[in-house]
Amino acid sequence: MLTDEYDPHGGRMLQVLDQSGQVVRPELEPKLDNAKLQRAYRTMVLSRVVDEKAIIMQRQGRLGAYPPNRGQEAASLGPAMATETDDWMVWAFRELAGLLWKGVPMLNYLLYWMGNEEGSRYPEGVNVTPAAIPVASQLPIAVGIAYASALRREGKVVLSFCGDGATSEGEFHEALNNAGVFRTPNIFVIQNNQWAISVPRSRQTAAPTLAQKACAYGFKGILVDGNDLLAMYIATQEAAERARKGEGPTLIEAYTYRLGNHTTSDDARKYREEQELREWELRDPLVRMKAYMVAKGLLDESGDEAIWNEARAATEKGVEEAEGFPAPTLEDAFKFTYAEMPPSLRTEMERLRDDLKEGER
Ligand SMILES: Cc1ncc(C[n+]2csc(CCOP(=O)(O)OP(=O)(O)O)c2C)c(N)n1
């Protein structure tokens, strides 16, 4: 088992592809068919293009505060690829590539960051929960979904994401502790991107790895190169098998890096070294995956250019659709928490409407 070979206490990190895209553990290379590999690469490129566009739109006042994903594409895509369509994905706010794989339309993603709650209304059958901005708040929910799925014998696995900063929240501990006790079918991915806004990973815990925290909760953990799509895929595949067999949760630490700012309100140059950024740019998961695809004969320069062009065209179309979407109404801010609006919320809504009318006068 990978979790035994890569026991996090040993400090070893699972890697299938090295920085240059060379396969370093051929016996672990997953047997993904060519179509799936090509779709994966296209998804990474699309994620990168949508992400860049969102940042530009924020600067132009067309979209609200936005958290860049650049550099973290493999960390959410690999796990999403290793789950079934029916399995749940409980994301935080920096998992665009995984969302696209799971079938969340680009329109929804853009609408959400444009401040339109309709963006969180995913199509039926897309088992993905809405973004969770309060740090770590999604994790107890992920455990609840997994617990319910086990009780109903649905055989569904719940893949959740959080950041390294989230591991310092009480909800992280509460969620993982419960998951361990009740052996729920959870896969917890920590995207350790080395920073929680300006707080470095070294300030989150004195433990050498985040993966080893699994030990205290009584389940397996593994440290994985988060910029290696194939390593993230196989680690999650093993975790999903374990969960489906009723053998409980797994914690995966995806060792990665946020190449962009924390959000569009942040300037990372104020707290991190230029040199650190330069080193991580060399480990870009897209560059690595492209080298792998080229070596396998699945991609060449002209094919790559076509993929980027297709992604740009799809993004422009998505933006057009999002900007043409009806603007949110006052009610939208109130109507999505409950199936039926409780009287207390109705009162608040009416009060706000009156206040706004007052302001107009
Ligand atoms: C409960 C809570 N406290 C503070 C914040 C403000 N905040 C937003 S993101 C963030 C840092 C999160 O860091 P991490 O979990 O490492 O995820 P990353 O942003 O690096 O992906 C903070 C403090 C928040 N959204 N929720």
The ligand as a Tripos MOL2 file, in Angstrom:
@<TRIPOS>MOLECULE
LIG
   26    27     1     0     0
SMALL
NO_CHARGES

@<TRIPOS>ATOM
      1 C1        -12.9740   31.3820    9.6920 C.3       1 LIG1
      2 C2        -12.2290   32.3220    8.7900 C.ar      1 LIG1
      3 N1        -11.2310   33.0490    9.2900 N.ar      1 LIG1
      4 C3        -10.5420   33.8760    8.4720 C.ar      1 LIG1
      5 C4        -10.8670   33.9910    7.1520 C.ar      1 LIG1
      6 C5        -10.0670   34.9220    6.2220 C.3       1 LIG1
      7 N2         -9.2590   34.0490    5.3600 N.ar      1 LIG1
      8 C6         -9.6560   33.7490    4.1250 C.ar      1 LIG1
      9 S1         -8.6110   32.6870    3.3770 S.2       1 LIG1
     10 C7         -7.5840   32.6700    4.7040 C.ar      1 LIG1
     11 C8         -6.3220   31.8350    4.6850 C.3       1 LIG1
     12 C9         -6.5980   30.4280    4.3530 C.3       1 LIG1
     13 O1         -5.3860   29.7400    4.1820 O.3       1 LIG1
     14 P1         -5.3490   28.2490    3.7420 P.3       1 LIG1
     15 O2         -6.3180   27.4360    4.5280 O.co2     1 LIG1
     16 O3         -3.9270   27.8160    3.7890 O.co2     1 LIG1
     17 O4         -5.8810   28.2500    2.2330 O.3       1 LIG1
     18 P2         -5.3300   29.0680    0.9670 P.3       1 LIG1
     19 O5         -6.0220   30.3950    0.9960 O.co2     1 LIG1
     20 O6         -3.8570   29.1840    1.1100 O.co2     1 LIG1
     21 O7         -5.7360   28.2820   -0.2070 O.co2     1 LIG1
     22 C10        -8.0570   33.4710    5.7230 C.ar      1 LIG1
     23 C11        -7.4210   33.6530    7.0300 C.3       1 LIG1
     24 C12       -11.9500   33.2370    6.6810 C.ar      1 LIG1
     25 N3        -12.3290   33.2760    5.3970 N.pl3     1 LIG1
     26 N4        -12.6080   32.3920    7.5110 N.ar      1 LIG1
@<TRIPOS>BOND
     1     1     2 1
     2     2     3 ar
     3     2    26 ar
     4     3     4 ar
     5     4     5 ar
     6     5     6 1
     7     5    24 ar
     8     6     7 1
     9     7     8 ar
    10     7    22 ar
    11     8     9 ar
    12     9    10 ar
    13    10    11 1
    14    10    22 ar
    15    11    12 1
    16    12    13 1
    17    13    14 1
    18    14    15 2
    19    14    16 1
    20    14    17 1
    21    17    18 1
    22    18    19 2
    23    18    20 1
    24    18    21 1
    25    22    23 1
    26    24    25 1
    27    24    26 ar
@<TRIPOS>SUBSTRUCTURE
     1 LIG1         1 GROUP 0 **** ****
